């Protein structure tokens, strides 16, 4: 089984990195924070490759920077590859705290600027991460497994292959995202309950996948086609949702500004930017 090559930017969690910043910082309307998913590589998580194109929709001047010209776009990189020669060991709460600490530092000069993203830890520790929770105005998800990965069969098959190949693995993050994991259920329950207690709750929108995926490809394992995160797991009750006719690994990669999936996603992000 192939193991993923580790690079310098695929190691310890890094502070949120500014990818695009509006020329006049006093006129920036919001921070858009992009967070990649389990098993994704930080440098290519948002990049469409194919047909002679190499397009990152977060930075391409014809895409999100054009759709939302007065926002600062950041991303948070962390190592979520937990199998191979030197697997990472991490957990959702620890990654969240590192992200929030980095955001506090990045936002010292703009503490109340609206943020488009969400993390549960910000609600529970407001004194440690001042202004972050109250600044969250929008949260958009792309195939996020709120109830865990639907592809339980593939997960079992993947770990069986890893054992046979005598490869090292760290299962902290992966087990947290297993279907109906108690910790994950608790986080999602608290998130859904807490956002409705705010005077001005954030806008939440969930996109879910409509095409099957061979989930084992994440670890070089051949598995059946299936929904990695089905509609039930990829959406939150009581909040708007829409399907994208993409597989799980394509949910965060868009070809160009004419890509209908990009247009759907950018439209919802634009609607979350206040005063635009």
N, C-alpha and C positions, 0 to 999 in steps of 0.2 A: 504494500500500500504506500502510495506516495506521501511524503511529509512536506508540509509547506515551508518554504525558505523564509527564515526570519531576517528582517532588515532593521536598520537603526530606528526607523519610525514605527516599528511593530513590536515595541518593547513595553516598558512601563507607561502607565497613563501619563499623558502630556497635558499641560494647561490648555484650555480652549484656545485655538489658533484663529486669528482674524484672517479670513480669506479675502473679503471684499469690504472696504469701508468707504462710505459716502464722503465726497471731498470736503464738505463742511460739517464737522462733527457736531456743531450746535444744532444742525437741522436734521440729525438722524432721528427717525421716528421709532425704531425698534431694533433689537438684536434678534437675529434668527440663528438659533443654535442647532446644528445638525449633529446627530449622534448615530453612528453606524451600529449594525446589529451583530449578533453572535456569529463568529467565524469569518467576519468580513475583514479585509485589509484596509487600513485607514486611507492609503493613497489611491486605491482604485474603487472604494465603496460607492462613490458617487459618479463614476466615470463610465460612459458608454463607449465600448470599443467594437469596431466592425465597419466594413465597407469604407475603409480608409479614414474613418473618423475616430477621434479620441476626445470625447466631449464630457466635461464636468459641468453639470447643469447648475451647480452652486456658484461657479466662477465665470462661466462663459458669458461674455458681455451681451449676447443676444437673448439670454435666458433669464434666470432669477434676478440678476442685477438690473435687467431692463424692466422686468415685471414689477419689481419692488425697488425703485431707484434710491429711495431714502432710508435704506436699512443697512445695518452692519451685519455681515454674514460670517459666522464662526463655525468651526467644527471641533469636536472632542475626539481625540484618538486614544484608543486603549487596545491592549492585546487580549482578544477574546478567543484565540486559537488554543484549545486545551488538549491538544494531542500532537504527537510528533516527537522529535528528538529532545526538545526543550519546552514542554508545554507551560502555559501560563496558569497561575493560580489566582483566582479572583472571586469576588462576590458582588452581587448587585448593590447592596448597601455601601460597600467600600468604594466601588466605582462612582456611585452617586455622590458620595462625600468629596471625593477628589475632584469631580466635575464642579461641584458647587463652590469649593474652596477656590478653584481656578477662576470661576466666574466672578466671585467677590473681588478678587484681585484685578481682573480685567475691567471691572465696572466701578472702580473707586471714584472716577470723575463723572459717572453717570448712573448713580445708584438706583434711581427710580425710573430709568428708561424701560419701556415695556419689553418683555421677552416672549418670544414665540417658541415654546417647548414646554416640557413639564418633568418634574421629578419629585417623588413623594417625600424624600428627606427634607426638602426645603420647607415643607409645611410643619414638620415635627420639630425642627430645630431653628426657629426663626432668629434666635439670639446669636447662633453661630454663623448664620448666613443672612445677615441683615438685608432687607429690601428684596431679596430674590423672590420669595413666594408671592408677595403682594404685587410684584411687577409682571408676573406671568399672565399674559393676555390671550395666549393661544397655544394649542397643542395639537399637532398633526402627526398621525402615525401611519407607517407604511408596512403592513403585514406584521404588526407587533403582536407577539403571542401572549395576550393578557391572561389567557387560561392555559398557557403552555403550548408546546409544539403538538400539533395534531398527528404528526408522523411518528407515533410511538414505535411502530414496527421497524421503521428505518433506524431510529435511535438505537434499539436493541441490536439490530444487525451491525450497525457501525461499531458499537463497543465490542461486539463479538469478534469482528475483524481485527480490531485494535489489539485484543488479547492474543489472537492467533499470531499477529505480526510482532508480538512482544514489544510493542511501542509504549512509550510512557504517556500517561494521560492524567489530567487534573479535571475532576468532574464537578467542582463547586458550582461554576456558572451554568454548565449544562444541566445539572440536576435541578437547579433552581428553576429552569425553564421547562422541566418535564410537565406533562399534562396533570393539572390539578394539584401541583405542588403547594403545600400548605402556606409556605412563606409568600409565594407569588399570589395566591388567592387573597391573603391578608393585605398585601400591598395594594392590589387592585381594588379591593373592597374599601379600604381607607381612602384611596385616591378618589374614587367615585363619590363617596360620601362627603369628603371634605370640600371638594370643589363647589358643591352646591350650597355650602354655608357662607361663602363669600358674598359680599354685597354686590360685587360685579364679577361673577364667575368667569373663568377663561373660556374661550370658544374651543370646543373639542371636535375634531373631525377624524374619522378612521377610514383608511383605505384598506381593502382586503384583496387577496389574490383570487383570480378566477381561472388560472391554468395550473395544471399539475407540474410537479417538479421532482427530479431525482435528488432527494435530500442528501443522500450519501456522497454526492459529488464534493461536498464540503471537506470530506476527509479522504477522497480518492477511493470510495467504496461504491460498488454498483448496487443500487437499490431500485425498487419499483417506483413508477410514477405515482405520486399522491399529493394531496394538499399538505404542505408543510404547516401552514397556519390557516385553518378554515375560517369561514365567515364568523362562526360563533366565537372562536377564540380571538379573532383579529378585530373585534368591535366591542364597544362599550354600550350597555343598555341605556337608552334614553338620549343618545347622542347621534348626530347625523353620520351617515356612512355611505360609501360607494365602492364598487368593485372596479379593479383594473384588470384587463384581459392579459395579465402577465403572470409568469411563474414567480416563486418566492425570491429567487436571486436577481430578478430583473426589476423588482418593485422600486428600487432607488437609482435606476440608471435610465436616462432618457436621451434619445438620439439628437434632437435639436428642438428649436422653438416651435416647430410645426408638429412635433410628436403629440398626439392626442392625449396620451397619458400625462405627459409633462404639463400640458395645458390645464388638465383637470386639477393636478396637484398645485401648480402655481396659482391658479384661481383661488383655491381655498387659503393658501398662505397669504395672498394679497388681501383677502377679506379679513384676515386676522391683524393686519397692520393698522393700528389706530390712526385716525385723522387723515388717512391716505385718500 
